[in-house]
Amino acid sequence: MKAELIAHDGEELTLQVKVKITGSLFEAEQAILDACNEVGQLATLHAIKRFDTDGSPIQVGGVKFTSKGTTPKFYETPYGAVEIHRHVYQTSKGGKIYCPLEPNARIIQNATPRFAQQISHKYANLNAPAVCRDLEANHHRKIAHSYVQAVSDWVGGIASAKEEVWEYTTPDLNETITSVAISLDGAFVLMREEGYREAMVGAISLYDIKGERQHSIYIGEAPEYGKATFTERLEQEIAKIKKCYPTAKYIGVADGSKNNWSFLEKHTTEQCLDFFHATEYLADVAYSAFPIKTDKSKREAWLNERCKQLKHNTGAIDAIIAEMEIFAKRKKLPKSVRENLSAAQTYFTNNRHRMNYAAHLDQNLPIGSGVTEAACKTLVKQRLCCSGMRWKMQGAKVILSLRALIQTSGRWQQFWNKIDQFGSQYCA
C-alpha cells in the first residue's frame, strides 16, 4: 500500500492508493485508515512546499537574507511526519538561520496548523499521555508526551499574548439582547510548590427579553496574587460587550464575597445575590425554626415555603430577616445552630439590597450565577483537579486559556482563523 501522485497542475492534486480489504471489516477499516494517512501525508507534503521560496534573496525586517540552499526537515501532520527539503536563509554576517516556509505555512513547533489545532484541543481536555494514547489508537499517530506539551504551550502562549489585540465576534443571534449578566467566582487548584490556590473564572452571559440565555463568554485565569491579570482581562471583555450592546441592562450576579461586589459595582447598574447561595443559608436557619431532630419534615416544609417566598414575593426578605430576629431570642438553641443563625442574619442584612428576586423575575432578569458555578467545574476542576495533579503557573494558564476559547461558542475557530491570517509567532 503506497499513495502515488498521478497529476499535479499547481492547484489540484490527483492521488492514487491501493487498499487491501480482505479479512474482517475491522481489519479492513484499519487498512483504510492507514491508506488515508498515506494520502494525507503525500497531499500535505505538496501543500507545504507551496509556502517555500524559490531561493531568491528576501528581506526580513529590512535586513537582507540570502539562501544557503535546502536542508531536509520533518514536519508533523495529522496523517504522519513528512520530510521537506526547504530553503534556509542567513544574513551576510551569519547568525541565526531563518526558514521562511515555517512562518508562511503557520508551522507551530514543527506541526502543521491543523495538527497543532488537534493536539491543543485534545490537550485542553486530556493530559499528555491520554492525548498520545488517543492519537495512536484512533488516528495511528504516535508522538511523544513532551511534544504534545510543547505544541500546546505554544498555542496557549499565542492565546494569552494576543488577547488584547485579537477581537472575537459574538455569534449571530436571532434574538435581541436586552440584559447582560456578569459574574465571577473561583475554584481551588493544587499548585506544585504553593499548595491550593484559587483560579478565577469569569462569565458574561447575554439574555433576550424572555430571559433566555443566548450566549456566554468565559475567561479563566491561573492563581495569582491580587488577581490583577484576571480583573484586567474581564474588564476588557466587558468593554467589548458594552460596545456591542450599549442599551442592554448590565447585572452583576455573585455570591456574598466583598471582592466580587466591589468589582461588579463598577461595571453593572444592578447587582443580585446568587439565589442558590441565599437558600443555602436558609437551610441553616431552618434548624433555628425547628431545632428538634424529629422535626425534619417541619424544617423541610419551612425551608421550601421560605425559598418560594424569597423568590416570588416582594418584601419577603424583610419578613425573613424579622423572623430570624425572633429565632435569635430563643434561649435553648444549640451552639452550632445559633452560630449558623447569626451568620445568616449578617449575610441577609448585608445583602438585603441585592435580594429583590421577585422584581428581577418579573423583568426576566437572571437571579443566579449558575453559569459561572458550572464554569468553575467545566473550565477548571474537570481538567486541573484530577487525582494526583499538581500544576505550575504557566501550565495552568495554558490549559485555562485553551479551555476558555473552546467553551465560548465560536471562539476556538475564530482563534485559529486569526492564526491563519496573522501568523503563529507570539514572542517575536
VEXKOLTOR-394811 format. One record per residue: x, y, z of N, C-alpha, C in turn. Coordinates in steps of 0.001 Angstrom, whole numbers, plus 500000, padded with zeros to 6 digits. Example, Ala and Ser with C-alpha at 12.3 -4.5 7.8 and 13.67 -1.06 7.14 Angstrom:
<atoms>
513190494310507800512300495500507800513200496700507800;512850497750507080513670498940507140512900500030507870;
</atoms>
This chain:
<atoms>
500851498807500000500000500000500000500885501240500000;500803502015498932501621503215498818500868504246498003;500655505436498575499976506501497850500901507035496768;500336507333495625501119507825494493500493509107493950;501353509992493482500905511218492833500679510931491359;499462511133490899499124510879489498499249512153488671;498785513264489230498846514530488492498883515686489477;499552516780489064499659517981489893499740519179488954;498680519986488924498660521117487997498949522446488688;499444522386489923499741523606490661498677523979491663;497429523637491380496331523946492290495624522703492811;495661521639492039494975520418492435495909519227492306;495696518258493186496451517009493150495513515871492788;496028514935492045495327513673491821496199512573492399;495657511864493377496422510849494090495772509488493912;496584508472494101496101507103493957496654506260495095;495825505370495611496277504465496662495524503140496534;496229502058496798495612500737496811495403500297498259;494233499721498511493902499286499868493413497844499826;494009496997500664493530495626500798492348495602501757;491249495029501301490054494982502147489676493542502470;490677492654502473490438491269502853490361491160504371;489936489988504842489820489774506276488527490359506815;488498490585508109487298491125508746487126492599508377;485931493110508632485681494526508373486566495389509261;486774494949510503487634495699511413489042495808510843;489572494706510316490913494729509723490939495626508493;489871495572507699489804496421506508489777497898506894;489053498218507961488984499613508406490343500122508863;491119499263509520492467499657509924493312499965508687;493186499128507676493943499337506441493498500613505733;492195500871505759491676502087505126492212503327505830;492264503295507162492805504427507908494263504665507550;495041503593507482496452503743507111496587504315505700;495710503873504795495751504386503425495399505872503388;494399506252504158494025507671504221495173508507504763;495891507971505754497043508689506290498134508849505238;498337507815504442499340507926503375498949509002502370;497689509014501985497212510048501063497378511429501698;497030511535502978497159512808503675498595513289503740;499528512371504007500937512747504051501414513271502703;501073512553501642501538512953500315500927514293499900;499633514456500166498972515711499793499528516877500612;499741516654501910500255517721502766501677518091502392;502470517105502007503845517385501572503846518409500440;502984518182499445502928519120498316502290520446498730;501335520397499671500705521635500138501713522508500876;502574521892501693503578522654502442504581523307501499;504988522599500477506002523120499552505587524443498921;504289524684498818503802525922498211504260527158498968;504607526994500256504949528139501099506453528375501192;507234527601500444508676527816500412509012528852499338;510213529375499405510680530323498390511350529558497253;511737530298496225512494529679495131513995529841495329;514374530347496494515798530526496783516309531931496535;515444532824496073515866534205495829516084534924497161;516916535979497172517130536762498399515810537344498896;515691537501500202514476538046500804514844539125501821;513873539958502157514037540984503182513205540591504404;513828540612505569513133540330506828513416541481507783;512402542280508065512599543425508944513609544415508398;513643544562507078514573545492506453515983544960506297;516211543703506656517541543091506555517517542050505443;518562542065504623518639541138503509519128539771503976;518404538735503556518791537350503825518997536647502487;520008535810502420520258535028501205520181533545501534;519767532769500539519572531334500738520900530607500892;520929529685501805522078528799501996521811527426501399;520804527374500525520433526101499922519272525458500667;519021524210500359517920523498501005518460522459501983;517736522290503061518061521245504037516775520499504368;516884519203504666515673518424504964515213518625506404;513906518574506599513346518632507947511992517930507952;511716517227509050510427516559509189509419517495509859;508224517528509291507115518270509878505994517291510224;505391517522511387504331516635511860502981517108511323;502227516169510753500904516461510204499877515540510868;498594515778510667497594514865511240497721513438510724;498444513258509615498486511959508951499814511242509135;500812511950509614502142511390509784503191512450509496;504432512122509796505524513070509547505891513073508070;506187514262507537506625514372506140507959515110506105;508834514672505231510150515299505109510132516302503964;510529517518504267510534518601503289511962519125503132;512405519270501903513671519950501620513325521414501364;513638522252502342513219523647502248514417524581502320;514228525776501748515302526763501736515490527354503130;516743527517503499517079528202504748517940529410504408;517824530454505235518453531742504921519304532232506088;520223533127505729521085533754506716521526535112506169;521873536021507066522412537301506611523876537130506224;524438538159505607525855538112505210526776538048506420;526258538444507591527053538404508819526912537080509557;526145536171508979525912534900509657524756535024510636;524867534380511763523822534459512778522767533388512619;521596533671513160520522532692513227519993532329511842;519753531029511647519173530539510401517675530855510385;517200531277509232515789531620509080515185530784507967;514033530173508253513332529358507259511984529995506968;511831530704505855510578531418505577509375530507505415;509601529255505046508470528336504891507664528235506188;508337528228507323507646527951508585506665529049508984;507046530330508999506027531350509288504992531470508173;505422531267506928504482531370505814503381530311505902;503755529103506325502801527997506414502136527912507787;502490528835508697501949528852510061502321527579510823;503552527124510625504046525959511352504196526311512835;503774525415513709503872525609515162504650524449515760;505862524733516229506699523692516835506811522466515918;507060522731514648507215521702513609505911520981513274;504788521470513776503488520879513451502750521771512467;502050521153511540501187521928510654500067522548511491;499458523640511027498428524294511849497262523384512206;496851522539511279495735521632511575496117520635512664;497327520115512620497754519156513637497947519852514981;498472521071514958498611521840516200497240522119516811;496259522389515960494897522608516444494346521343517102;494561520202516460494081518938517016494740518635518357;496055518775518403496792518453519628496350519351520778;496299520654520538495966521588521619494522521421522079;493624521091521171492235520844521559492150519609522449;492849518563522061492853517343522875493509517593524231;494611518348524230495333518597525481494517519475526426;493652520295525880492780521103526734491824520230527535;491573519019527031490616518126527677491243516891528317;492463516547527905493120515335528389494554515644528777;495132514830529668496555515003529952497386514472528795;498671514799528775499524514474527630499567512980527322;499741512087528309499729510653527990498414510204527358;497289510751527840495991510381527274495855510883525840;496391512065525555496381512581524182497163511646523270;498325511211523733499157510304522931498442508982522678;497790508458523695497053507201523526495908507374522538;495218508505522626494108508763521712494597508870520270;495677509601520060496198509768518700496648508436518110;497292507625518938497783506339518424496640505367518168;495677505310519092494588504346518963493605504725517862;493309506005517736492236506434516837492707507041515526;493983507442515475494494508085514263495766507428513729;496265506414514446497526505755514080498673506753514012;498648507715514943499706508723515019500420508579516346;501702508347516298502484508158517516503417509347517709;503220510067518825504075511206519144504412511160520633;505391511942521049505865511935522433505023512854523314;504973512527524617504261513368525579504802514794525551;506119514899525511506749516222525558506361517060524347;506133516408523219505755517142522013504337517705522150;503441516925522730502079517404522985502121518672523831;502932518651524873503023519806525764503674521003525078;504709520738524273505400521837523595504468522563522630;503716521802521844502783522410520888501677523166521627;501114522531522646500011523155523392500471524407524127;501679524365524685502215525549525366502356526714524397;502798526412523184502965527476522188501606528057521789;500635527169521554499298527636521179498685528456522314;498831527968523554498332528723524699499030530056524846;500320530092524509501064531349524546500533532354523546;500160531879522370499556532765521370498246533335521908;497421532458522486496122532895523011496292533988524058;497264533815524954497490534802526016498061536102525463;499034535977524549499726537160524040498831538029523162;497874537409522482497060538147521519495692538552522058;495455538346523335494143538649523906493711540089523685;494632541013523879494281542427523753494200542868522297;494847542122521410494951542531520011493850541911519164;493600540633519373492623539922518551491232540045519165;490308540555518406488929540681518865488088539574518249;487284538957519096486413537876518647484978538386518588;484270537981517569482888538421517410481946537440518095;480834537958518590479805537074519136479049536447517971;478482535270518179477718534638517091476525535497516684;476057535283515471474834535956515039473665535389515845;473014536244516605471927535802517475470584536208516886;469631535304516961468316535570516389467493536523517247;467787536557518540467007537373519465467766538646519861;467024539696520161467617540943520639468084540768522082;469297541215522363469850541094523707469405542293524542;468693542011525637468175543084526485468877543168527838;469531542100528244470254542132529524471530541307529425;472518541727530192473820541049530229474183540809531689;474428539552532029474821539196533393476326538973533444;476969539608534397478411539462534600478624538806535957;479399537745535975479639537048537239481060536518537275;481557536292538479482905535767538664482937534909539919;483828533936539892483949533019541020485318532357540950;485655531594541954486960530942541999486844529462542268;487896528734541911487994527297542186489434527003542582;489604526212543605490947525964544124491647524855543345;492925525130543032493767524219542253495022523925543063;495463522677543038496677522294543766497902522653542929;498671523626543407499872524059542708501075523253543197;502079523168542371503210522291542658503989522723543893;504163524019544082505006524489545181504250525298546233;503028525713545938502328526631546841501078526047547474;500822524768547246499599524191547786498379524659547012;497235524669547667495998525052546985495909526570546825;495651526987545587495470528402545264494206528544544419;493642529740544442492370529963543764492558530448542332;492099529626541385491994530060539991490664530793539833;490619531748538909489416532563538752488714532277537430;487401532379537485486559532188536308485610533375536202;485475533895534999484521534966534746483585534570533619;482349535021533694481375534726532640480548535968532342;480346536203531067479465537280530607478377536614529779;477137536682530252476038535969529600475029536949529019;474615536673527800473688537536527074472287536928527109;471297537741527499469917537262527637468975538068526746;467945537377526247466929538074525455465814538582526371;464793539175525773463728539805526550462928538790527365;462951537515526951462244536464527684463082535874528817;464320536345528946465196535807529980465921534549529571;465908534242528276466606533060527776468060533420527468;468970532602527957470397532859527706470728532500526260;471324533450525539471636533255524130473113532938523879;473970533416524765475412533224524537476155533555525821;477274532865526048478130533168527200479583533227526769;480306534160527346481742534318527114482449533956528416;483455533097528316484163532638529507485619533069529471;486152533373530640487591533541530771488034532793532019;489245532272531972489809531590533125491227532080533343;491622532223534584492967532710534889493573531866535996;494839531523535816495562530737536812495682531521538112;495909530829539233496042531529540518497103532622540469;496778533760541036497716534879541091497422535707542332;498425536376542836498232537249543992497645538580543525;496523538946544117495887540203543765494883540122542640;494971539077541820494014538848540726493973539990539705;495074540711539565495096541866538654494934541444537202;495598540366536806495501539908535415494083539490535091;493469538749536006492096538290535784491135539465535639;491176540407536570490232541525536515490459542379535273;491714542535534867492003543311533657491419542630532425;491578541318532355491038540578531209489517540638531183;488899540470532347487437540515532401486927541907532039;487618542934532486487223544302532141487321544544530640;488330543981529997488459544124528548487279543481527825;486877542303528294485735541624527675484446542415527907;484289542954529106483092543749529415483017544976528509;484149545645528317484178546842527470483775546507526037;484243545368525537483895544959524171482402544673524050;481847543995525061480426543666525023479565544925525122;479993545886525923479213547122526064479186547915524760;480231547785523959480221548425522641479202547755521725;479064546441521872478123545695521028476678545876521483;476472545978522812475107546056523357475006547231524338;475064548449523815475089549635524695473780549886525432;472661549380524911471363549657525537470908548551526486;471648547473526569471256546364527445471420546752528913;470671546081529774470819546279531219471916545345531717;472860545892532477474000545108532957473818544779534438;473843543479534729473562542982536068474751542166536568;475170542434537780476218541644538409475602540586539303;475977539332539086475441538223539879476599537472540509;476553537297541828477664536616542507477214536165543886;478138535499544606477857535154545995478188536363546873;478334536162548164478463537306549060479851537870549248;480836537441548475482204537923548650482303539424548373;482928540164549283483064541616549128483863541977547884;484902541192547588485728541486546414484919541396545129;484005540431545066483156540307543880482299541553543690;481687542023544771480783543174544653481531544452544315;482712544630544880483468545851544580483820545918543102;484046544764542482484317544735541041483027544955540251;481977544224540593480744544275539809480056545632539882;480164546313541006479529547625541135480110548651540169;481352548434539735481976549347538773481423549158537362;480920547963537078480602547623535692479133547295535445;478310547287536488476899546952536312476024547980537024;474797548100536558473861549051537170473049548407538287;472941547087538271472232546358539327473066545153539736;472931544761541009473619543572541490472598542650542157;472824541357541970471904540362542512472702539261543200;472363538992544449472991537892545170472481536574544604;473383535674544313473002534373543765471940533715544651;470822533371544044469691532832544804470047531522545500;470804530679544850471155529387545444471969529570546725;472907530529546713473682530784547927472771531244549067;471778532056548727470846532516549759470069531347550353;469645530412549505468876529270550015469736528358550888;471033528315550635471915527518551493471920528071552919;471911529390553039471834529996554370470474529731555009;469416529769554204468088529476554742468001528051555269;468710527135554626468713525744555088469272525646556503;470266526482556799470805526515558167469816527156559138;469134528197558668468167528891559526467007527961559900;466695527021559024465588526094559298465784525343560607;467032525111560993467310524426562259467023525335563453;467016526638563226466616527561564288465098527569564443;464414527380563319462948527340563362462455526068564041;463122524954563722462732523652564278463988522883564676;464524523161565854465807522587566254465760521121566674;464582520594566971464490519204567424464704518265566241;465477517195566449465827516273565366464601515661564709;463570515406565491462371514764564937461514515715564101;461926516978564036461154517981563278461615518110561828;462211517063561283462769517137559928461729517564558897;460556516957558929459525517286557934459072518738558068;459006519224559316458624520620559536459707521567559023;460980521194559244462091522021558728462033522111557215;461816520966556577461778520944555112460622521772554580;459477521668555236458313522455554803458579523947554987;459171524305556137459504525715556386460485526229555332;461515525436555049462532525850554075461928526027552689;461119525079552256460508525177550923459635526422550810;458878526697551865457984527852551844458770529162551835;459840529256552635460629530488552681461392530705551373;461863529639550778462546529777549475461575530293548420;460355529759548444459333530199547490458990531673547715;458837532049548990458522533444549308459653534377548888;460876533980549214462030534815548877462139535031547375;461801534007546629461942534066545170460826534862544501;459615534767545038458466535303544297457741536468544970;457952536680546258457187537708546972458014538963547212;457502540093546773458165541363547057458134541632548566;459263541998549113459334542280550545459564541064551413;459696539891550816459895538672551608461188538719552402;462190539386551872463481539433552553463342540084553930;462552541148554026462376541824555315461653540925556313;460668540188555826459929539276556706460832538160557219;461699537666556364462604536584556765463634537090557766;464161538284557542465119538867558497464451539062559857;463201539532559844462464539723561102462243538387561805;461957537357561027461745536029561610463036535499562234;464160535762561594465438535332562153465729536038563472;465300537291563584465490538025564843464695537371565978;463532536858565644462724536151566652463422534863567078;463947534125566088464651532877566402465859533144567298;466522534270567054467744534581567802467470534801569290;466232535101569639465887535338571043465631534040571810;465565532927571086465342531648571758466576531276572577;466361530819573772467468530601574699468073529205574612;467357528249574070467832526868574121468348526350572778;468754527251571908469310526807570626470707526231570844;471028525108570195472393524575570274473397525602569751;474619525510570227475645526495569877475854526591568367;475976525446567699476228525460566250475057526069565491;473835525786565948472642526346565305472613527859565485;472953528318566676472966529762566939474034530458566094;475195529832565960476266530426565147475850530519563682;475208529465563180474741529488561788473651530535561584;472789530671562579471731531685562503472336533083562467;473326533317563309473980534627563345474655534940562012;475301533924561421475950534117560116474917534451559047;473767533782559099472709534040558117472132535441558294;471951535868559542471443537224559790472376538273559190;473658538095559422474641539039558873474623539017557351;474578537815556790474600537642555333473383538302554687;472208538038555226470981538591554646470908540104554845;471324540575556001471277542019556262472232542779555346;473442542253555192474439542923554343474053542911552873;473310541884552457472984541738551035471512542008550729;470807542578551688469371542794551522469037543512550219;469812544542549881469523545344548687469846544600547389;470437543419547512470760542617546324469853541387546205;468779541346546979467956540138547047466512540389546628;466323541298545681464974541597545193464645540660544032;464530539380544357464388538354543324463075538458542561;462008538790543250460704538874542582460722539923541473;461323541076541752461400542136540740462247541696539555;463330540996539837464185540513538754463444539513537879;462715538603538507461980537609537730460873538256536909;460228539282537462459184539993536714459747540623535441;461029540994535478461679541604534315462463540587533487;462307539301533829463036538223533139464549538409533225;465005538848534390466437539017534625466967537820535408;468220537456535212468783536300535930468926536579537422;468755535534538233468913535669539686469959534687540226;470639534002539333471622533021539783472909533098538991;473987532676539630475299532643538966475656531225538547;474626530452538193474845529058537815475776528890536634;475763529857535716476661529776534558478114529760535019;478437530630535955479810530700536455480134529523537359;479169529108538181479376527935539035479695526723538169;478946526561537084479195525438536182480553525570535514;480924526807535157482216527029534505483377526697535434;483203526920536730484257526542537683484538525043537590;483493524273537346483661522825537219484204522448535845;483545522960534787483925522533533439485227523160532965;485476524401533367486671525106532914487891524727533741;487697524613535052488836524421535962488918522999536496;487921522587537249488039521365538039488140520095537194;487389520010536108487412518795535305488781518512534703;489583519539534515490893519343533874492056519525534841;491939520458535773493075520789536632493036520107537994;491917519478538328491772518927539682491600517414539695;492143516738538693492096515278538687493090514725539706;492903513484540076493720512857541115495209512930540783;495993513405541745497445513431541604498004514620540854;497154515500540358497640516625539551498154517764540428;499329518280540071499894519487540669500403520351539522;500146521633539589500391522489538434501403523585538722;502170523905537681502949525131537687502067526238537116;502428527469537401501604528602536991501376528625535483;502456528480534704502333528580533258501493527449532684;501662526245533227500875525115532739499390525315532971;499030525799534154497620526055534450497071527163533561;497882528170533315497451529300532479497160528842531050;498023527980530517497830527467529159496513526704529060;496292525794530004495077524985529979493832525861530047;493816526819530949492630527660531114492393528553529902;493463529025529277493308529831528058492672529005526948;493157527771526777492627526904525727491175526523526010;490890526140527250489533525695527581488514526833527478;488920528047527834488002529184527711487667529455526246;488663529347525381488416529527523947487472528455523414;487670527221523862486853526110523383485422526212523903;485254526590525166483918526610525760483092527822525354;483738528879524896482995530036524394482638529776522937;481369529601522674480909529190521349481466530093520247;482105529463519263482613530170518093484030530680518215;484583530766519430485893531412519598487055530528519165;486940529239519368488055528359519021488375528472517531;487350528412516699487593528518515264488041529923514888;487485530941515523487940532310515256489411532479515614;489814531877516724491207531936517162492126531357516094;491757530218515537492606529603514510492527530354513184;491405530979512927491334531847511746492291533029511883;492436533544513113493385534636513368494820534162513153;495133532969513640496474532420513417496731532275511925;495736531772511208495882531603509763496097532947509077;495468533990509602495570535312508988496843536052509378;497187536016510668498268536864511175499558536131511506;499501534825511648500719534082511932500704533414513289;501693532559513503501740531736514710502850532146515660;503461533309515433504510533779516338503890534679517397;504335534508518640503805535384519684504894536035520508;506144535626520332507224536192521153508301536818520280;507950537186519039508937537780518135509275539194518572;
</atoms>
